[in-house]
Amino acid sequence: MKIPAIPRGRRLLTAVVSASVLLIGALPAGAAPVPVDPTDRYIAENDHPMGSQIAKHEGSEPMVLVPHDVDIQAVVHGIDVSGWQGNVDWAHWWGQGKRFAFVKATENLNYRNPYFAQQYNGSYNIGMIRGAYHFAIPNASSGAAQANYFVDHGGGWSRDGKTLPGALDMEYNPYGATCYGLSKPSMTAWIKSFSDQYHARTSRWPVIYTSTSWWSQCVDGDFSSTNPLWVARYSSTVGALPYAWRVWTFWQYTSTPIDQNYFNGAYDRLQALANG
């Protein structure tokens, strides 16, 4: 089985942590250990970037430069980042034509992106429409609790024309069973709990990020009338969508050299989504 390549930003942090571990193991007896940056270790041990588990389980294809999906009439280009990217050069990505960004804020109830402020504010300051996302661990705590943690640590929303509703990242379990040991009805209830609490706190329904394969295995509910869909498929076409959704709002189509996305519509439609 081909193991998907780790995107550039993730490779850098992985290399730093791995090299430090190797150096520690190679030291003579009694020598002082090589210090490992605590922020790097914190990220390496706790941060699962958006799509990392989808790429692991479903694989990926070469980078797509132009969308071939016949249903696409207009797109806006964007990226998503997490702690693995560290301090992002937003001027570079603006120059590459990226006009929106999603930034990882939280995971479960125990992880906050150490680079969130630089990434979230930096994308905003360069002129991008930005949003935050939460990586769900549904078997660890309730949906409502994780929604509150997300909102309390960067996942809120404001009607400033440049802030998107938060996104809920639902994908394969990085720790074990694909569906986190939950039945389809239980997973549906968990997502509804998160979504309802996020709406109660912000007045917006969260975007739901997922892959069609994972959703089909783990969820039996219909969120198409409330939650915008962000679908992950590393190919030249979106393909079949998760149950009941008839249109996608965002499409993560590659993770090379960074997670890249399309918004399904013209720029004024992206602004409309930001404004609610």
N, C-alpha and C positions, 0 to 999 in steps of 0.2 A: 504494500500500500504506500502510495506516495505521501510523504508528510509535507503539508503546505509550508512554504517559506514564511519566515517571520518578517513582517514589514520592517522597513529601515529603522524607524524610531524604536520599535520593540527589540530589534537585533542589538542596538547600541546598549540598552539597559541590560539585556540578557548577557551580553559580552562582559560588561562591567562586573556584574555579580558573579558570573562563572569564573572570570579571571581571578577575582579576589579569592574565591573558594579554592582554586587550584594553587594559588600562591601560599595560602595558609597551609594546605596539605604538604607543600614542598619545603617548608621552613625546617631548619635544623632544630633538634630538641632544645628547648629552653629559649629559643628565639621569640621575640615579641610578634604576635600575630599581625598580619596586615589588616588595617581597619577597613571595614566595609561601610560605605555611606549608609546611615540608618534610613534615609529617605528611599534610596534605591532598594534596600532590603524590604522595606514596608510595601513598596509598589510590587516588587517581584513576588511577594508572598500573598498579597491580598487583591491585586488589581487584575480583573479579567476584562480585557478590552472588548468592546462591542464587536461581535462577529468572530471572536477568537475560537469559540467552541463550534460555531457553524463551519468555519474553515476546517477545523480539526475533524469533524464528523462527515462533512459533505464534500470536502475538497474545494479547490478553486481552479479557475482557468486563467489564461493569459489576460493581461490588462486590456480592457475595452476602451477604445479611444472615442468612439462615436456610438450613441445608442442606435440599435437597428430595429428596435421594437416599432412596429408599424403604427401603434396607437399613440406614439409620442409626437406631439405637435410643437411643443416648446419645452425647454428645460432650463433650470438654473443649476449651476454647478456648485458643489459644496464638499466639505470634508467633515470627519468626526475624529476626535482625539481623546486620549486618556492620559493618565500619569506616565505611561510608557514613552510619550513624546517629549516629556519635560517642557522646558520653555520653548514655545513654538515661534518660529519666524513668520509672523503673520503678514508682513509686507511681501515676503516671498510668495505665499499662497494667494494673496490678493493679486499679485502680478501674474499668477497662473490662471486667473479668471474665476477663482472661488469667491462666491458671494454669500454663502451661509456656512455655519459651523455648528456642530453639536459637540459639547464638552462633557466628559464623564464627571459627575459630581460625587456619586456615592455608590456603595454596594452593600447589600444587607443592612445591618445596623452597626457595622464595625469598621467601615472604610470610607475615608474622604480623600479625594484626589489632592495631593499636596501642591499640585501646580494649577489648581482650579482657577484661582484669581487671575494668574497671568494669562491663562488660556481663554477664560470666559470674557474678561475685560479687554484683553488684547484683540480678540476677534471683533468685538464691538467697536473698539476705538479705531480700528483700521477701516471700518465701514460695513462689516458683515452683519447680517441678521443672524443672531446666535440663539442657541437653546442649550439646555442641560439634559443629561440622561442618567438613569439609575439602572444598575445591573441587578436583576432580581435573584434572590436565593429563596424560593418559595417555601422550602421545608424548614427554614431557620427561624422565621418570625412571620407575623401576619402581614397581609397586604396593606392594611391601614397603617400599621406601625412603620413599614418601609416607606410608604408614601409620606408620612409625617417627617421621617428622617431625611428624605430627599428634599422636601420643601424647606425644612429648617436649615439645610446645608447647601443651598445654591440652586435648588430645583424649582423655585417659585416662578411667577410670571407677572409682568407688568405691561400695561397698554402703552408702550412707548414706540411702537412701530418697528422695533428692532429685536424683540425678544419673542421667540417661539414657545409654544407650550412644551412642557417637559416631555421626555420620552421614556417609556418603560421598556427595558431590554429583556426580552423573554427568549432564552435559548437553552441549549443543552447544558446539563448540570456539569460543572467543572470538577465536581467531587465524587461523582458516582452515577447512580441511575439516571437515565435520560430525562425522565419526567419528575425527578426529585422524590420518587416514591409516592407521588400523588396520583389519584385517579383523575380521569378527564373532568368529571363534575367538580372535584375538589380543586383542580387547577383553575377551572373556569371561575369558581367562587373566589379564589385567591386574587386573580386578576381583577375581578369586579370590585373586590374590597379595596385594592390599590386605586383603581380608576375612580371609584366613587369618592374616596377620601381625598384624592388629588383634586377632583372637581369641587368638593366642598371647601377646600383650602384656597383654591385659585380661581374658581369659576370656569376653568378650562378642562376639557377632557385630554388626558395624555395621549400622545402619539404612541402606538404600539409597534415596537421593532421585533421582528421574528423572521424565521424562514418557513416556507410552506410545509416542508418535511417535518420540522419539529412540531409545528402547530397541529398538524394532522395526527401526530402520534400522541399529543399530550392534552389537547384542549377540545371541548365540544361546544363551546358557547359562541354566540354571535355578537361581535362588537362593532360591526360594520356601520351601524347607524349613529354611533357616537365617536369612536376613536379613529383618527387618521392612521393609515397603515404605512409602515416603513418596512419594506420587504428586503431581505438579503438574498441575493442570488448572483454568484460570480460568473456571469455569462453575458452574451451579447443581447439576450432578451430576458425579460422578467419571468416569463413562463406562467404557470398556473399560480393563482393567488390563494392564500389561506381561506378557509371556509367563510362564505357569505360576502367577503369583500369583492366588489366589482371593479374597484379602481385603486391603484396605489398612489400615495402622496409622495413618499420618498423611496428611492431604490439605492441600496448599497451594492454597487456592481463590481468593485474590486477593492483589494487591500494593498495594492502595489502602486507607488512606494509608500502610500498612506491610505487609510480608509477613504474612499471617494464615493460620492453620492450624487444623484440627480433629484431635483424637485420636479414633480410632474406639472408643469405649467410655466407661464411667463412670470417675470419678476413681480409684477403688480399682484399676482395671485399669491405669491410668497408673502408679500407685505400684508395681504388680506388675512392670511393665516396667522401672522404675527399679531395683527390687530384684533383678532377674534371675531 
